[in-house]
Amino acid sequence: MPRGDGRLSHDLDPQRPGPQDACGVFGVWAPGEEVANLTYFGLYALQHRGQEAAGIAVSDGSGVVVYKDLGLVAQVFDEPTLASLRGHVAIGHARYSTTGGSTWENAQPTIRATSAGTTIALAHNGNLVNTAELQREAAVRGLDSDGSTNDTSLVTMLLASRPDLSVEAAALEVLPQLRGAFSFVFMDESTLYAARDAHGVRPLVLGRLERGWVVASETAALDIVGASVVREVEPGELIAIDENGLRSSRFASPEPKGCLFEYVYIARPDATIAGRNVHAARVQIGRQLAKEHPVEADLVIPVPESGTPAAIGYAEESGITYGQGLMKNPYVGRTFIQPSQTLRALGVRLKLNPLRQNVRGKRLVVVDDSIVRGTTQRAIVRLLREAGALEVHVRISSPPVSWPCFYGIDFATRAELLANGLDNEGIRRSIGADSLGYVSLPGLIAATEQPKSRLCRACFDGEYPIELPAGNLIGKHVLEGVGRRVAAEAAGPTGPLVATPTHHP
C-alpha cells in the first residue's frame, strides 16, 4: 500500500472520480546529468495526468533498471532510491489506468529483454483500440505474457520479439500495426526513443538541454527541468536519440486529430499545445460562454482549480465581478486511513467548502470544466444554497460529454454519462441549478485556434477518428478477458472473441 501523503484520492470518493487523465510520460538522454532526478521532477510536473502509479527506468549503458510502485511520484521515490538509479538515459511514467486494472504489474515503465540480450523499457500515454487483435497475434506466435494486462506490456513484448532487428528497426515494424492513441517514450541500454500515433491524439513534445534531450507529455515538464522547447513530436514520427545525435523516421502519414479535451481539462494551464497556450484557450472559452449564455448575476465563481481560467473569461466578457466562492482543500487523508462509508457520504464537502461571507445573498454564476455524471455539480449547488446563495447559475466550459473515450481518458461508460440520457433542462433539474449553459462545440473549437478537422471531438459528437473494433472488443479490462478466451480457444473450438467494456472508477 502506498505511503500516505495527506492528499485526497479517489479511494476516499470512488463513486465520483470525474474524468481521469490519460498518463504522463517523460524521457531524457543526457550524459553527465542526474537523469533519474530530472525524470522525477518531470513526472512531478505531470502528476495531474496520473495518480495511481509511478515508475522510472534508467540505464548506464550496461543494463536497464526499473523502479516502480503504486502511488504518487513523491510516495514512490525518495532520495536514496533516486541516488541508486544512475545512468545517462531514463524514462518515467505517471499512470492512470485506461487498459488494465490498478495493480503493480500494470505500473509502468514495462520492461522486456530480447533473446539477443537487449533490454527494452517503455512508457505509454494513450490507449490502443486493437489490443485484443495484437494479443491474439502474440498468443499465436507463442509470446509469453509477463502477467500484466495492459496494452503497454503488449507493445513492449512485440518490440522485444524481434532480436534479429535493432530496437529502432523493430519499432518501425511494430508501430504501423498499432491502432489507437499512443505517445510512447522507450529506451534500451544506450538510446532514447519517442513515438506518436499518426493522429497525434495525445500530446508529446521535444526539448533541448545543454547536454542532452528531453521528451515529455507537456511543455511544463520541460520547463521544470530547464529544457527549451524545440517542437512537438509529429504524428506518425519515431525519434531516436543516442551518442550520434537525433534521428527522425516516419512510420505513418500524419492525420492530426489532437484531443480537444486536453484544452478543457487535462493539460496544465501553463502548457502549450499546437502553439496555443492552454490558459489563454480556457479564458477564451469562458468569454465565449458568457456570449452564448448570459445571465444577470452578482458574482462569477470558479469550481477550483480547473474552472478558474474560464470563470475569469466569463467575468471579463460579462462585466460581472469575479471572486472566490469555494475553497479547495487538497489535504484530506489518503491511504493512511481507510475511508469509511461516513467519509464517502460527505463526498464533495471534503474537497470544497463555501466562503459563506462571499456567497450569502448573491446571485452566482458557477463555472466548471465539464459535467460527467453530475454528482459533483449537484453537491456543489446544494452547498452554495445552504451557504445562502440566492441563485446558482451553472456554466460549463465544454459541451455535454455524451460519448466515452477509447483513446486514453477514463470518463465512464456511456450509461453513466449524464448527458447521454437527459436533455439540457433535464440535467439542470438533476443538479438543482437555476439555469445551465454549456459552451457550444464550435465555440470551444474556436478557442483552441485549431481547425475542426485537426481535433478529436469524439466525447462530444461521437465521431471517432480511429475506427473502433466490432463486437465490443474494447474496454479497460479487455486483456484479462482476451487471455482467458485465447486459453479456451487453445483447448477447443468456441464462438467469436468478445470482451465487454467494463468501467471501474
Secondary structure, DSSP 8 states (H G I E B T S, - for coil): -----S---TTTSTT---SB--EEEEEEE-TTS-HHHHHHHHHHHTGGG--SEEEEEEE-SS-EEEEEEES-HHHH--HHHHHH--SSEEEEEEE--SSS-SSGGG-SSEEEE-TTS-EEEEEEEEEES-HHHHHHHHHHTT----S--SHHHHHHHHHHT-TTS-HHHHHHHHGGG--EEEEEEEE-SS-EEEEE-TT--S--EEEEETTEEEEESSHHHHHHTT-EEEEE--TTEEEEEETTEEEEEESS-----EETHIIIIIS-TT-EETTEEHHHHHHHHHHHHHHHS----SEEEE-TTTTHHHHHHHHHHH---B---EEE---S--TTS---HHHHHHTHHHHEEE-HHHHTT-EEEEEES--SSSHHHHHHHHHHHHTT-SEEEEEESS----S--SSS-B---GGG-HHHH--HHHHHHHHT-SEEEE--HHHHHHHHTS-GGGEE-HHHH---SS---STT--STTHHHHHHHHHHHHHHS--S----------
